[in-house]
Amino acid sequence: MSNHKDRVVIRRKKTAHAEHHGGSWKIAYADFMTAMMAFFLVMWILSLVPKQDLKEIADYFRMPLMDAVSGGYQADYSRSVIPGGQPSLVPNPHPGTNSSQAADDRQDVERLEDLKSALEELIRIDPVLKEFRPQLLLDMTQDGLRIQIIDRQSRPMFSTGSAQVQIYMRAILRSLSAPLNEMPNRILISGHTDSLQYASGERLYSNWELSADRANAARQELVAGGLAEAKVKQVVGLADSVSLVKDNPAAAVNRRISLLVLNSRAERRMDEQAASGSEEFDLREAMQETEGPISIHIPGLPEMPSALPVVP
């Protein structure tokens, strides 16, 4: 028997495999998904930011460094590249207006919006004002909250051809005194007449004098109702120069009293014009014709449109 053992040789056949691609594609895909997520997150955040804030941010990053160091941040709303929607109730500030003043103006607008809502609620629940709601028009303008008390053929505010206040007009004005007195804003009162000419006498009394006298009579009733005299900034008579119904200047609704609760922006402009020696105040939208049909909408109540259309 041989002492040598048979040697067992195992041969393994090696099979060639294709090289692996590695994980680099996963990294690129993860980077792409991260970038897309960040993009849509930014778009979502931008959609939640108010347009006014977007304009301030855009102006901040557009300002050169030297200007920022020398003069500080001053928003320039007129040069903003971000398009806005409806016109803002806060007008573009004068050069030199700082961001804190712009913030104060925005708060002022919010305060006037709250007053508008409070007055609408008061008209809805107050037994006196509720009866006369078709004669009360509330709207926001560039210069503040405008409250218009319009005349009706069957229910005039004043005696014909005079500034004698009717009893229901007195009730309306005195009911408005308390909420207006609570506001820090001052008031501009304007009187308006229709186009029917006043019978001229020896004193040559015209619609100009009549509208001014009626505006002052409205002021007196507001003060009698509790409004502080210092709250009244100005009383003006505009005769028939600003008709509510342009197609029918003789319409009863053109006879009205307008109470403009001035925002701080408009009041500053009045003070600047007075300081410069100007005797006229640029009322801008405050004295313009109301756009659209004459109506007032009180929450919880249907709209009360007038039978007379308003020409824009």
Sequence and secondary structure as in RCSB ss.txt:
>XXXX:A:sequence
MSNHKDRVVIRRKKTAHAEHHGGSWKIAYADFMTAMMAFFLVMWILSLVPKQDLKEIADYFRMPLMDAVSGGYQA
DYSRSVIPGGQPSLVPNPHPGTNSSQAADDRQDVERLEDLKSALEELIRIDPVLKEFRPQLLLDMTQDGLRIQII
DRQSRPMFSTGSAQVQIYMRAILRSLSAPLNEMPNRILISGHTDSLQYASGERLYSNWELSADRANAARQELVAG
GLAEAKVKQVVGLADSVSLVKDNPAAAVNRRISLLVLNSRAERRMDEQAASGSEEFDLREAMQETEGPISIHIPG
LPEMPSALPVVP
>XXXX:A:secstr
  S                   SHHHHHHHHHHHHHHHHHHHHHHHHHS HHHHHHHHHHHHS HHHHHHH    
 GGG SS  SS  SS    TT  HHHHHHHHHHHHHHHHHHHHHHHHHHH HHHHHTGGGEEEEEETTEEEEEEE
 BTTB SB TTS  B HHHHHHHHHHHHHHHTSSS EEEEEE  SS     TT   HHHHHHHHHHHHHHHHHHT
T  GGGEEEEEE TTSS SSTT TTSGGGSEEEEEEE HHHHHHHHHHHHTT      GGGGS   SS     TT
S     SS    
